[in-house]
Amino acid sequence: PHYIRYCTTLHALEPTTFWAVMAALVCKALLLAIFAQPAAAFQRNLERSSTHVGHHGFDGFRFHHLHKNTSHFQERMQSWLQMIKPKPNGSKDADPSAEGSEAVIEQLGVTSNSSSDLNDVFTALLAAIALVVVYLGAFLWLVRAEPMVYQYNSMKGSAPQPRESWYGLFMKIDQVQECAGLDGAMFVEFCNLGMKMTACLGIPVFVVLAPMYYVVSDQCMEGQTLEELGESLLWRLSISGVSCSSRFYWVLAAVVWVVVFITMQLINRAQKDFVARRILWLQDRTKPQATTLMVSNIPVEYRSDQALTQYFNKLFPDGDVERVYVVKHLSKLTALLSEFDNADQRLHEALYMWQREDCDEERRPTVPLIREGSIKFSQVDSINHYKAIGKELLEKIEQERAKVKAEIEADDRFIYGSVAFVTFKGSRNSEMLLRMRLEPERDTFTMGYPPSPSDVKYSDLLRGPLQRQVYHIVGYFLIFSLFLLFFPIIGALSSFMNLESLESISFVKYILEHLPWLQSMIESVLSTLALSLFMGFLPTLLKGIIDSYFHLGTDRASQFYLQQWYFWFLVTFVLLITALGSSIWQKISEVVANPQSILATLASTLPNTSTFYIDYTIYQWSTTFLTITRYTEFLKFVGLQALCTKERAKERTEPEDQDYNGVGSRSARLTLILVMGLVFSVISPLMLIATFLFFFICRFVYTYLVVFAETRKPDMGGQFWALSLRQVGLCVPLFIVTMAGCLWGKTSSGIGPGTMALSSILLWWHQYSDFYELLWETLPFSAVAEVQDKNYKMEDNDYVQPELGRVLCLRETIDGVQVSKVGEGAKQVGQASSTENE
């Protein structure tokens, strides 16, 4: 999705740039087709291929010994789908939502537990290990081939050498924080928490409970074999194998209390450790961020630099206010700067191409243009052409800046927005003001901590209060529409993304008839294509809605919103997909009409699919390890090297795709896996081992990425960590309700193991209240007093729109040593604006 969005601008590229980008896209598509096939599709491909090509096709791997035939698998799948699908009301017309639900379940590969479960887990384990080994080899080769893509932070001295810490595997959190900020450190710490939680739960659950499952299930078998029961060895190691022993369910109810207590204790302790780090981070912020407040919803009469300065000087008459800056409407100036950046990049590419020709005057690069009064293209010297465009734009920028300066001096209220940045001389006044209400109206002068100056999106801050509310309503409507239309969209896409639709094309049908091996491969790819496309675009769709309608003011804040919604989307349509049935609306109406039905629904669906989620977690090992190869950034870097220097190519390559690989999406996916491990910890203790190894791989992969490879992002002080812990805590009741539903049906009386398990929600509520009430967003005032007389470090950036303070110049060489003097006028304008702001 990142590249498809980028391709919309290809019409403005040079021909060489266009073909370089297209080549990178083709290479990425090939890599995706070879190495990044979905996990469920991989397993289903093995089953289908064994049916199409016979056992001889897999003699080398002996996969045919690991699976029953596909027809048996499909019969079990269809019977299970009939179990969860509602009966039709006399109509033969298919419901799009129902078709979408079945398509999602089928394309995810969700299957009920069967006699082939052990073989499925073994296959998933072999495939994951093989892919991890391949990706590790590719990573080690790529690190040596292009160190600028994989070790750039070490090359510029902001991080140690990777080998000193075994590529980050043995780095401490303090070292990670020093290199990647508190957000990066807490992201790695969440991986540590995942390992700690699964280990602490695995000791009492897997070591003690799994042997008890095995012994008690022997009584439930009543002399029958697993083959006669149609089950595998995993059945004897799960809660399904002890269904005949009602007394043993009291033990499981006690285990539920133990799991809730351990989980919430670990969450609360981890949050307390984070709060200590958060306080130090707030105290160590650089100036001006440490002493600035972002003030929103400013009344109209105070929307100017002069008026707002006078207002705060009345509140602090001792001269504690250092500077006030109200965000301004500079749309024309922003457009001119964008055009200038484009011309500057084209000039850089032209200079680079000329340098590759040893600066031969006869081989200077040219660009085709249509002159006035002509209909034919003529070749023009590209260096002179883009330099002339740059000079013309610099003159226009100078004129527009002078016009803005005159409007500021005239105190023109139409140029100002409703958001301002108020900087104080010390942090004490800003912290006190943060806790106060300045006016009787609740929605005026809303104050909060400002983002990093380099992360502010001033265009987002220009929306008025009423306009932001309207946009928020539209944004929420679109997000909820994604939830409600998920099944119909998948059903509609699956209806025409199939082999039958392709065979309607005579040319394609002719090829498939003469190449039967191609038919099976295409069928395997199309089987998950609809779901893969939608789930691949989902973070992009969510982030597009957030950026377009919520106007949060920073890119990091949009990542925070993305994590919120993306996580609950994954929980709904990955973890709870079997419990939803054919329609979200229908399931909601059932729960509203009969709230107790949620116990039976979860108890009848989740335990019967435990093996699938174990396989799902195992396949995430290889999917996560693929991230460390940075194949997307590698292809972009290689393609851009044909157009510019390595330094410029590296600059344009970073950051990584923030839709799917941003900290918001990554945090949502990791939180989902931890929640899955918690929900299935007692149902199938083997899930804890798979989850522990997943977070061990994440600890290695993401430590290396955030420390050595990826550029350092603006820091929000661990807000992503706090949201992840809150989401895990909110999903603990899902584990409680599922276990209560599993235990409830074993007693006829009202009081039983199910009631005992459900009562653990009181323990959860008590522990979660302690977690929720812990102050972490702002500094406690005792900590404010500690930094009152502190000498703050100064940051290079300030809370001034770059359109006014940015120094502009055209390049004369590509190494940055010499610059043209034609930008001197713009430089003087920028310096004058900065002096006035100071």
ZAMARGU-4260 file (C-alpha; in steps of 0.2 Angstrom, whole numbers, plus 5000, padded with zeros to 4 digits):
<rodrens>
0) 5000/5000/5000 | 5014/5012/5004 | 5021/5010/4986 | 5004/5010/4978 | 5001/5027/4986
5) 5018/5033/4981 | 5015/5028/4963 | 5001/5041/4961 | 5016/5054/4960 | 5025/5044/4946
10) 5019/5055/4932 | 5030/5070/4939 | 5046/5059/4939 | 5060/5060/4927 | 5060/5045/4915
15) 5075/5037/4924 | 5067/5039/4941 | 5051/5032/4935 | 5059/5016/4928 | 5070/5014/4944
20) 5055/5015/4955 | 5046/5003/4944 | 5060/4991/4944 | 5061/4992/4963 | 5042/4988/4964
25) 5044/4973/4953 | 5058/4966/4963 | 5048/4969/4979 | 5033/4960/4972 | 5044/4945/4967
30) 5051/4945/4985 | 5033/4946/4992 | 5027/4932/4981 | 5042/4921/4986 | 5045/4925/5004
35) 5030/4933/5012 | 5016/4922/5008 | 5003/4921/5022 | 5005/4908/5035 | 4989/4899/5032
40) 4991/4899/5014 | 5008/4891/5016 | 5000/4876/5025 | 4985/4875/5014 | 4997/4875/4999
45) 5006/4860/5005 | 4990/4851/5008 | 4983/4856/4990 | 4999/4852/4982 | 5000/4835/4989
50) 4983/4832/4982 | 4987/4839/4964 | 5005/4832/4961 | 5004/4816/4972 | 5016/4810/4985
55) 5031/4810/4973 | 5031/4829/4973 | 5036/4830/4992 | 5046/4814/4994 | 5061/4825/4998
60) 5052/4833/5013 | 5040/4819/5017 | 5026/4831/5020 | 5013/4818/5014 | 5017/4809/5030
65) 5011/4824/5040 | 4994/4826/5034 | 4978/4817/5030 | 4970/4819/5013 | 4962/4836/5009
70) 4945/4829/5007 | 4944/4824/5025 | 4950/4841/5030 | 4937/4850/5020 | 4923/4839/5027
75) 4928/4844/5044 | 4929/4862/5039 | 4912/4862/5031 | 4904/4853/5046 | 4912/4865/5058
80) 4906/4880/5048 | 4888/4874/5048 | 4889/4873/5067 | 4893/4891/5068 | 4883/4898/5054
85) 4865/4903/5057 | 4851/4893/5048 | 4843/4902/5033 | 4826/4908/5035 | 4819/4899/5020
90) 4829/4909/5007 | 4842/4902/4996 | 4850/4919/4992 | 4867/4920/5000 | 4870/4934/5013
95) 4886/4944/5008 | 4890/4946/5026 | 4889/4927/5029 | 4899/4924/5013 | 4912/4936/5019
100) 4912/4927/5036 | 4915/4910/5028 | 4928/4917/5016 | 4938/4925/5031 | 4938/4909/5041
105) 4943/4899/5026 | 4956/4911/5020 | 4964/4913/5037 | 4965/4894/5038 | 4954/4893/5054
110) 4950/4875/5057 | 4943/4865/5072 | 4955/4854/5081 | 4957/4836/5073 | 4967/4821/5073
115) 4980/4830/5062 | 4984/4844/5075 | 5001/4837/5080 | 5006/4835/5062 | 5000/4853/5058
120) 5010/4860/5072 | 5025/4850/5067 | 5023/4857/5049 | 5021/4875/5055 | 5037/4873/5066
125) 5047/4866/5052 | 5042/4879/5040 | 5045/4893/5052 | 5062/4887/5057 | 5067/4885/5038
130) 5061/4903/5034 | 5070/4910/5049 | 5086/4902/5044 | 5084/4909/5026 | 5080/4926/5032
135) 5094/4926/5044 | 5106/4922/5030 | 5099/4935/5019 | 5101/4948/5033 | 5119/4944/5036
140) 5123/4945/5018 | 5113/4962/5016 | 5122/4969/5031 | 5139/4968/5023 | 5132/4973/5005
145) 5124/4989/5011 | 5129/4994/5028 | 5120/5011/5026 | 5103/5003/5026 | 5107/4991/5041
150) 5120/5000/5051 | 5118/5018/5048 | 5117/5023/5066 | 5133/5015/5070 | 5142/5023/5055
155) 5137/5040/5061 | 5142/5037/5079 | 5124/5037/5087 | 5124/5019/5091 | 5138/5006/5096
160) 5144/4993/5084 | 5131/4978/5082 | 5144/4965/5086 | 5148/4972/5103 | 5130/4967/5109
165) 5127/4952/5098 | 5117/4963/5086 | 5107/4970/5101 | 5102/4954/5109 | 5111/4958/5125
170) 5108/4976/5125 | 5101/4983/5141 | 5085/4994/5141 | 5095/5009/5147 | 5107/5007/5132
175) 5092/5006/5120 | 5084/5022/5127 | 5100/5031/5125 | 5100/5026/5106 | 5082/5026/5102
180) 5073/5036/5115 | 5060/5031/5128 | 5047/5025/5115 | 5060/5013/5107 | 5066/5007/5124
185) 5048/5003/5130 | 5044/4994/5114 | 5059/4983/5117 | 5054/4981/5135 | 5037/4975/5130
190) 5045/4961/5121 | 5054/4957/5138 | 5037/4958/5147 | 5030/4946/5134 | 5044/4933/5138
195) 5042/4936/5157 | 5023/4935/5157 | 5023/4919/5147 | 5038/4911/5157 | 5029/4915/5174
200) 5013/4908/5168 | 5021/4893/5159 | 5029/4887/5175 | 5013/4884/5185 | 5002/4881/5169
205) 5012/4871/5157 | 5024/4862/5170 | 5010/4857/5182 | 4993/4858/5172 | 4999/4849/5156
210) 5004/4833/5165 | 4987/4833/5174 | 4978/4836/5158 | 4987/4820/5151 | 4983/4809/5166
215) 4965/4815/5168 | 4962/4813/5149 | 4967/4795/5150 | 4951/4792/5161 | 4940/4801/5148
220) 4946/4790/5134 | 4938/4775/5142 | 4949/4763/5134 | 4948/4770/5116 | 4963/4776/5106
225) 4966/4793/5099 | 4963/4787/5081 | 4946/4780/5086 | 4941/4797/5095 | 4947/4807/5080
230) 4959/4817/5090 | 4978/4820/5092 | 4990/4820/5106 | 4987/4839/5108 | 4970/4834/5113
235) 4977/4826/5129 | 4987/4841/5133 | 4972/4853/5132 | 4956/4857/5141 | 4946/4847/5128
240) 4953/4831/5134 | 4946/4832/5152 | 4928/4836/5148 | 4923/4820/5158 | 4930/4825/5175
245) 4919/4838/5183 | 4930/4838/5199 | 4945/4843/5190 | 4937/4858/5184 | 4938/4865/5202
250) 4957/4865/5199 | 4955/4874/5183 | 4945/4887/5192 | 4958/4890/5204 | 4971/4891/5190
255) 4961/4905/5182 | 4963/4915/5198 | 4982/4912/5198 | 4983/4917/5180 | 4974/4933/5183
260) 4984/4937/5198 | 5001/4934/5190 | 4996/4944/5174 | 4989/4959/5183 | 5004/4959/5195
265) 5016/4959/5181 | 5007/4973/5172 | 5006/4984/5187 | 5025/4981/5192 | 5030/4985/5174
270) 5019/5001/5174 | 5027/5007/5190 | 5045/5004/5182 | 5039/5014/5167 | 5033/5028/5178
275) 5050/5030/5185 | 5057/5031/5168 | 5044/5043/5162 | 5047/5055/5176 | 5066/5055/5172
280) 5061/5058/5153 | 5050/5072/5157 | 5063/5080/5168 | 5077/5078/5155 | 5068/5085/5140
285) 5077/5098/5130 | 5071/5116/5129 | 5060/5123/5122 | 5049/5107/5124 | 5052/5106/5142
290) 5045/5123/5146 | 5032/5125/5133 | 5013/5122/5133 | 5002/5119/5118 | 4987/5129/5120
295) 4971/5125/5109 | 4954/5132/5107 | 4960/5150/5109 | 4945/5162/5109 | 4944/5173/5094
300) 4949/5189/5103 | 4966/5182/5108 | 4971/5174/5091 | 4986/5184/5088 | 5004/5184/5095
305) 5002/5202/5103 | 4985/5198/5111 | 4989/5181/5118 | 5006/5188/5124 | 4997/5202/5134
310) 4984/5189/5141 | 4998/5178/5148 | 5008/5192/5154 | 4993/5197/5165 | 4993/5180/5172
315) 5012/5180/5175 | 5017/5198/5178 | 5035/5194/5183 | 5041/5191/5165 | 5040/5172/5166
320) 5033/5171/5149 | 5047/5169/5136 | 5038/5169/5120 | 5021/5166/5112 | 5018/5159/5095
325) 5001/5157/5087 | 5000/5145/5072 | 4997/5155/5056 | 4989/5151/5039 | 5003/5150/5026
330) 4996/5139/5013 | 5003/5148/4998 | 5020/5149/5006 | 5019/5130/5010 | 5015/5127/4991
335) 5030/5137/4986 | 5042/5128/4997 | 5035/5111/4991 | 5039/5117/4973 | 5056/5123/4978
340) 5060/5106/4986 | 5055/5097/4971 | 5066/5108/4960 | 5080/5106/4972 | 5079/5087/4971
345) 5079/5088/4952 | 5094/5099/4952 | 5103/5087/4963 | 5099/5072/4952 | 5105/5082/4937
350) 5121/5087/4945 | 5124/5069/4951 | 5121/5062/4933 | 5133/5075/4926 | 5146/5070/4939
355) 5145/5052/4934 | 5150/5058/4917 | 5165/5066/4924 | 5158/5083/4922 | 5160/5083/4903
360) 5152/5098/4896 | 5147/5089/4880 | 5137/5076/4890 | 5127/5087/4902 | 5110/5080/4906
365) 5095/5087/4897 | 5076/5087/4900 | 5063/5087/4886 | 5051/5103/4887 | 5038/5111/4875
370) 5042/5129/4872 | 5029/5142/4870 | 5022/5143/4852 | 5028/5125/4848 | 5020/5108/4849
375) 5037/5098/4848 | 5048/5093/4863 | 5065/5101/4863 | 5080/5096/4874 | 5085/5109/4888
380) 5100/5108/4899 | 5092/5101/4915 | 5105/5109/4927 | 5102/5127/4921 | 5083/5123/4919
385) 5080/5118/4937 | 5092/5131/4944 | 5082/5145/4935 | 5066/5137/4942 | 5074/5137/4959
390) 5079/5156/4958 | 5062/5161/4952 | 5054/5151/4967 | 5066/5159/4979 | 5061/5176/4973
395) 5042/5172/4975 | 5046/5165/4993 | 5055/5181/4998 | 5040/5191/4992 | 5027/5180/5001
400) 5037/5180/5017 | 5038/5199/5016 | 5019/5199/5014 | 5016/5188/5029 | 5028/5199/5040
405) 5018/5214/5035 | 5001/5205/5040 | 5009/5200/5057 | 5015/5218/5060 | 4997/5224/5056
410) 4990/5211/5068 | 4979/5204/5055 | 4968/5191/5064 | 4963/5182/5048 | 4980/5174/5047
415) 4980/5166/5064 | 4973/5149/5069 | 4966/5143/5086 | 4982/5134/5093 | 4998/5142/5100
420) 5014/5137/5109 | 5018/5147/5125 | 5036/5145/5131 | 5041/5150/5149 | 5058/5153/5156
425) 5056/5138/5168 | 5045/5122/5169 | 5037/5126/5186 | 5025/5139/5178 | 5021/5128/5164
430) 5017/5113/5175 | 5006/5123/5187 | 4997/5130/5172 | 4994/5113/5165 | 4983/5109/5180
435) 4973/5124/5180 | 4957/5131/5170 | 4960/5149/5164 | 4942/5153/5160 | 4924/5147/5165
440) 4921/5139/5149 | 4927/5121/5149 | 4932/5121/5131 | 4943/5136/5130 | 4962/5137/5133
445) 4964/5118/5132 | 4982/5115/5137 | 4994/5100/5136 | 5012/5095/5133 | 5018/5099/5116
450) 5026/5087/5104 | 5044/5088/5098 | 5046/5104/5088 | 5052/5092/5073 | 5036/5082/5074
455) 5023/5096/5073 | 5011/5096/5058 | 5006/5114/5058 | 4993/5112/5045 | 4983/5100/5056
460) 4983/5114/5070 | 4974/5126/5058 | 4957/5118/5060 | 4944/5127/5071 | 4936/5119/5086
465) 4919/5116/5077 | 4928/5110/5061 | 4938/5098/5071 | 4922/5091/5079 | 4914/5088/5063
470) 4929/5080/5055 | 4930/5068/5071 | 4912/5063/5069 | 4916/5058/5050 | 4932/5049/5055
475) 4923/5039/5068 | 4909/5035/5056 | 4922/5029/5043 | 4931/5018/5056 | 4915/5010/5062
480) 4910/5007/5044 | 4926/4997/5041 | 4921/4986/5056 | 4904/4983/5050 | 4908/4981/5031
485) 4923/4969/5034 | 4913/4953/5030 | 4903/4960/5015 | 4920/4967/5008 | 4929/4951/5009
490) 4914/4941/5002 | 4913/4953/4987 | 4931/4952/4984 | 4931/4933/4985 | 4917/4931/4973
495) 4927/4937/4959 | 4945/4934/4965 | 4944/4915/4961 | 4950/4903/4947 | 4933/4902/4940
500) 4932/4920/4936 | 4949/4919/4927 | 4944/4904/4917 | 4931/4915/4909 | 4945/4923/4900
505) 4949/4912/4885 | 4967/4917/4884 | 4969/4913/4903 | 4959/4897/4901 | 4970/4891/4887
510) 4986/4893/4897 | 4979/4885/4912 | 4973/4870/4902 | 4991/4867/4895 | 5000/4871/4911
515) 4991/4862/4925 | 5005/4865/4938 | 5002/4884/4935 | 4983/4881/4939 | 4987/4874/4957
520) 4999/4888/4961 | 4987/4902/4955 | 4973/4893/4965 | 4983/4893/4981 | 4987/4912/4979
525) 4969/4917/4975 | 4963/4907/4990 | 4970/4921/5002 | 4971/4935/4990 | 4956/4945/4995
530) 4960/4944/5014 | 4978/4947/5011 | 4974/4963/5001 | 4962/4969/5013 | 4972/4966/5029
535) 4988/4973/5020 | 4978/4989/5016 | 4970/4990/5033 | 4984/5000/5042 | 4985/5011/5027
540) 4966/5014/5027 | 4965/5017/5046 | 4980/5029/5045 | 4973/5038/5030 | 4956/5041/5040
545) 4966/5046/5055 | 4977/5059/5046 | 4962/5065/5035 | 4949/5068/5048 | 4957/5068/5066
550) 4971/5081/5063 | 4981/5077/5078 | 4995/5088/5074 | 5009/5076/5074 | 5014/5060/5065
555) 5017/5051/5081 | 5000/5055/5088 | 4992/5047/5072 | 5003/5032/5076 | 4995/5032/5093
560) 4977/5032/5086 | 4982/5019/5074 | 4988/5007/5088 | 4971/5010/5097 | 4960/5005/5082
565) 4971/4992/5073 | 4973/4982/5089 | 4954/4981/5092 | 4951/4977/5074 | 4964/4962/5075
570) 4956/4956/5091 | 4939/4956/5083 | 4943/4948/5066 | 4958/4937/5071 | 4955/4931/5088
575) 4936/4932/5089 | 4932/4928/5071 | 4925/4911/5075 | 4914/4918/5089 | 4906/4932/5077
580) 4897/4919/5066 | 4890/4926/5050 | 4886/4944/5055 | 4893/4957/5068 | 4875/4964/5069
585) 4867/4948/5072 | 4880/4943/5086 | 4878/4960/5094 | 4859/4958/5095 | 4861/4940/5102
590) 4872/4946/5116 | 4860/4961/5120 | 4845/4949/5120 | 4854/4936/5130 | 4870/4942/5139
595) 4874/4924/5145 | 4876/4918/5127 | 4893/4926/5126 | 4899/4913/5138 | 4893/4898/5128
600) 4899/4906/5112 | 4916/4909/5117 | 4917/4891/5126 | 4911/4883/5110 | 4922/4891/5098
605) 4939/4896/5105 | 4944/4880/5113 | 4940/4870/5097 | 4952/4881/5087 | 4967/4881/5099
610) 4978/4872/5087 | 4976/4885/5073 | 4981/4899/5085 | 4996/4889/5090 | 5001/4887/5072
615) 4997/4906/5069 | 5009/4911/5082 | 5022/4899/5076 | 5021/4907/5058 | 5023/4924/5066
620) 5041/4919/5070 | 5046/4920/5052 | 5035/4935/5048 | 5043/4945/5061 | 5060/4939/5056
625) 5057/4945/5039 | 5056/4963/5045 | 5075/4963/5050 | 5079/4961/5031 | 5072/4978/5028
630) 5069/4972/5010 | 5058/4987/5006 | 5071/5000/5011 | 5085/4990/5003 | 5076/4990/4986
635) 5072/5009/4988 | 5090/5013/4992 | 5097/5003/4978 | 5085/5011/4965 | 5088/5029/4971
640) 5107/5026/4970 | 5105/5027/4951 | 5099/5045/4953 | 5108/5053/4968 | 5122/5050/4980
645) 5121/5037/4994 | 5118/5050/5007 | 5104/5058/4998 | 5097/5040/4994 | 5098/5036/5012
650) 5089/5052/5017 | 5075/5048/5004 | 5073/5030/5009 | 5070/5033/5028 | 5059/5032/5037
655) 5051/5015/5034 | 5033/5013/5029 | 5024/5021/5044 | 5007/5013/5040 | 5012/4994/5042
660) 5029/4996/5050 | 5026/5011/5061 | 5027/5009/5080 | 5008/5010/5081 | 5005/4995/5069
665) 5020/4985/5077 | 5013/4988/5095 | 4996/4982/5090 | 5002/4966/5082 | 5013/4962/5097
670) 4999/4966/5109 | 4988/4954/5100 | 5000/4939/5101 | 5002/4942/5120 | 4983/4943/5122
675) 4981/4927/5112 | 4994/4918/5123 | 4985/4924/5138 | 4967/4918/5132 | 4974/4901/5127
680) 4986/4898/5142 | 4975/4887/5151 | 4965/4880/5136 | 4981/4874/5128 | 4997/4877/5138
685) 5008/4873/5123 | 5003/4891/5117 | 5014/4899/5130 | 5029/4891/5123 | 5025/4897/5105
690) 5022/4914/5113 | 5038/4915/5123 | 5048/4911/5107 | 5039/4924/5097 | 5044/4937/5109
695) 5061/4931/5110 | 5063/4933/5091 | 5054/4951/5093 | 5067/4956/5106 | 5081/4952/5094
700) 5073/4959/5078 | 5066/4975/5085 | 5081/4979/5096 | 5092/4978/5081 | 5081/4989/5070
705) 5077/5003/5082 | 5095/5004/5088 | 5106/5001/5073 | 5096/5003/5057 | 5081/5014/5058
710) 5082/5033/5060 | 5077/5039/5077 | 5059/5046/5078 | 5052/5060/5089 | 5049/5053/5106
715) 5032/5053/5115 | 5039/5047/5131 | 5032/5029/5131 | 5014/5032/5127 | 5013/5017/5115
720) 5019/5006/5130 | 5005/5013/5142 | 4992/5009/5128 | 4998/4992/5125 | 4998/4988/5144
725) 4980/4995/5145 | 4975/4984/5130 | 4982/4968/5138 | 4973/4973/5155 | 4957/4976/5146
730) 4958/4959/5137 | 4960/4949/5154 | 4941/4948/5156 | 4940/4940/5139 | 4951/4926/5146
735) 4940/4925/5162 | 4924/4924/5152 | 4931/4911/5140 | 4936/4900/5155 | 4920/4903/5164
740) 4910/4897/5149 | 4921/4882/5147 | 4918/4877/5166 | 4900/4882/5168 | 4892/4868/5158
745) 4900/4855/5170 | 4888/4858/5185 | 4869/4859/5186 | 4869/4870/5201 | 4871/4889/5200
750) 4887/4888/5211 | 4901/4879/5203 | 4919/4880/5195 | 4912/4892/5182 | 4905/4904/5195
755) 4922/4903/5204 | 4932/4907/5188 | 4920/4921/5184 | 4922/4929/5201 | 4940/4932/5197
760) 4934/4947/5188 | 4933/4955/5205 | 4952/4952/5207 | 4955/4959/5190 | 4945/4975/5194
765) 4954/4978/5209 | 4971/4976/5201 | 4966/4986/5185 | 4960/5000/5196 | 4977/5002/5204
770) 4985/5002/5186 | 4972/5015/5180 | 4975/5027/5194 | 4994/5027/5193 | 4999/5044/5187
775) 5010/5044/5172 | 5004/5057/5159 | 5011/5072/5169 | 5025/5076/5181 | 5020/5074/5200
780) 5023/5091/5207 | 5037/5085/5219 | 5047/5080/5203 | 5044/5098/5196 | 5052/5106/5211
785) 5068/5095/5208 | 5071/5103/5190 | 5066/5121/5195 | 5084/5128/5193 | 5090/5115/5180
790) 5100/5121/5165 | 5091/5113/5151 | 5099/5108/5135 | 5094/5118/5120 | 5086/5109/5105
795) 5090/5115/5087 | 5072/5117/5082 | 5059/5129/5089 | 5040/5131/5089 | 5040/5141/5073
800) 5033/5136/5057 | 5047/5131/5045 | 5039/5141/5031 | 5045/5157/5041 | 5061/5151/5049
805) 5069/5139/5036 | 5085/5144/5027 | 5084/5141/5009 | 5098/5139/4996 | 5101/5131/4979
810) 5115/5118/4978 | 5129/5120/4966 | 5138/5104/4970 | 5131/5087/4976 | 5142/5085/4991
815) 5135/5100/5001 | 5152/5108/5003 | 5148/5123/4991 | 5131/5131/4990 | 5124/5145/4978
820) 5123/5163/4984 | 5106/5165/4976 | 5098/5160/4992 | 5106/5173/5002 | 5090/5184/5002
825) 5079/5170/5008 | 5092/5167/5022 | 5091/5185/5027 | 5072/5184/5028 | 5073/5168/5038
830) 5085/5176/5050 | 5075/5191/5052 | 5059/5181/5056 | 5069/5171/5069 | 5076/5186/5077
835) 5058/5194/5078 | 5051/5178/5086 | 5065/5178/5099
</rodrens>
